[in-house]
């Protein structure tokens, strides 16, 4: 076979262009930087998501991976996202998917993961082993995408469309936070509590000129998924005002008996993104280098059922509290979190404060609701147009059928229908495609009902679109609905006290113990508690002007590092140390700076409330009174040294309504909802042990219950009673109030019915609130703001004067 002779090679024409290397490098680097900033590292301020996170959630919604459906392999989700939307590797997509499922990374996880999705100390299993579906909170981010609520843009190759931003029914940027490193900038945003964020957002909707300080009344600080204790709030104020700040977060630890004669430190919460293995490793390093002493052993009992539990044994002879302070200094049990609130606004990175983040989100949400309402209005108008055409046809169905039968083509039939019945082409085409069975009398009734419903919905939508006020109210209602469905209680404790960081003198060891000394702990009627450290002989200066939360429920003297007891409505005494309470100077006591005592001592049940605080070493008896009229006195110094103990045996359905110090010589007082008051000598109630159930204190009428119990010396004492309608919703009726001199009420014996304390008028059925204590009485509303009481004294059986505002609680002034 002959070979074909090759032709001589043609000369190669070289094409060489001279470029400026500096300009080329600058241009290429800027393109890369823009891509990283806009398409990878920074979240959008509107939905709080990075592009990869948004694409994962959108694709899962497109795949139908709803919470009520089964899980699918994570690798399938990763493959669909990579093939259709995200032009990067599978490992980056899976890492983002894993983070969306980790409940220790996000305050409100967006992916429901099945399998090993990792922990703070270990990575996740491979995508082929894990399964995933959308979490309920993710539905709120992706709902109504089919109603033209956001713009869609082409994917990387132009074959598919993807949302430019998600509708986001809640402020995800604040709720779940974000972190990322871009080119020349980074972002680090803390997670927050959904209920608190929604409260701030709705307040800003109603008050567009609200200040950051006002918004911080709703969002006092971050709420980390792992809990912990934030020490000092100055960094939070800086972050919410400027977008940058730093805070210290401590582990939540308690000193407990871990053996018959052995004390230990039990850690149940760690700072954000700090795992127990990291703490143990640093602890071992500190022990080996002789920087940390007093540690006997460390055991990690953490599991998926009971959560974090790190037990640190303390050697005999070492102060556990001092060891704990040393652990805070040398290990990640105290860690810092730096706020750097950088997010994309209009495609440009900006540093945002709390108000700016909420405003950007609310503007987005208002636009979403507006576009959705326009879409729904258009669809309902289109449907109404068709329904009216059908009703026209049904009125003369025989002629409609005759017109269609006599037409040779569908086009002719459509044209003749338009001419004969005055329809347009859309209506005529719909009638031609309709099945004859729809043209019945029953269908006509259905169509008329549908027409009326459509008219009503169209009017409502037009009214909504025509009013900015109604739009904002609709956004607020939807936010509150999401908060009610997905909101959870706060986990992170916020303390206004800064972490102790004492310095040692040269040649001496560091002493990390907070100085012990006398302190007065004050508890307000709204549940806030502060520590007032006193020098020898120093007195508390009472503010001349009233402030928030200044109605005092109880005070107790103790020491900073000592222990006090909190008595609750379930008859429990819970021991706590004042050492970590917010400290305020005795010259200017502000209880508004205090911490909620129920959070400080770990009360979970919302129905259980703190009634008083008592010193535990005192031999002066404490009296308790219950709603069923039972009274009991107990000596705190005789109680067993347990973290908590039942101090009264309650009958089923009964609860403690009051507790107070009641030494011999004082008088005990019951007030019932039926306006009966009983006073009797405390001496008539002998002290009992903790398990005892007490004795009859007051004889109650059928259906009556005690609403107040307390103790008084009788001097300068007043009785405050507030009447109202027992069937009214609590907090909606101000009622009538009366103040009477305690001396007007005659003393009776224990186990009697007492005397009348208030006359009920027409429309009033019971006392809603009562209080007996030293004059003057301080009244506050549910937010702790001061409220006025009548200025003059009245007879003990008078009816009182109308109030101008609802009073939630009454207490005494800080002595």
Beta strands, then each sheet from edge to edge (+ up, - down):
strand 1: 72-73
strand 2: 111-114
strand 3: 131-134
strand 4: 152-154
strand 5: 161-163
strand 6: 178-181
strand 7: 186-189
strand 8: 229-231
strand 9: 244-250
strand 10: 252-259
strand 11: 262-269
strand 12: 295-300
strand 13: 310-314
strand 14: 334-340
strand 15: 342-345
strand 16: 348-351
strand 17: 493-495
strand 18: 518-524
strand 19: 528-533
strand 20: 552-559
strand 21: 564-568
strand 22: 572-576
strand 23: 595-596
strand 24: 610-615
strand 25: 621-626
strand 26: 630-635
strand 27: 644-646
strand 28: 656-661
strand 29: 667-672
strand 30: 676-681
strand 31: 695-696
strand 32: 706-712
strand 33: 717-724
strand 34: 736-741
strand 35: 755-756
strand 36: 766-774
strand 37: 777-780
strand 38: 786-787
strand 39: 801-802
strand 40: 809-812
sheet 1: 1+ 3- 2+
sheet 2: 4+ 5-
sheet 3: 6+ 7-
sheet 4: 14+ 9- 8+ 17+
sheet 5: 10+ 11- 13+ 12-
sheet 6: 15+ 16-
sheet 7: 20+ 18- 19+ 23-
sheet 8: 24+ 21- 22+ 27-
sheet 9: 28+ 25- 26+ 31-
sheet 10: 32+ 29- 30+ 35-
sheet 11: 36+ 33- 34+ 39-
sheet 12: 38+ 37- 40+
end
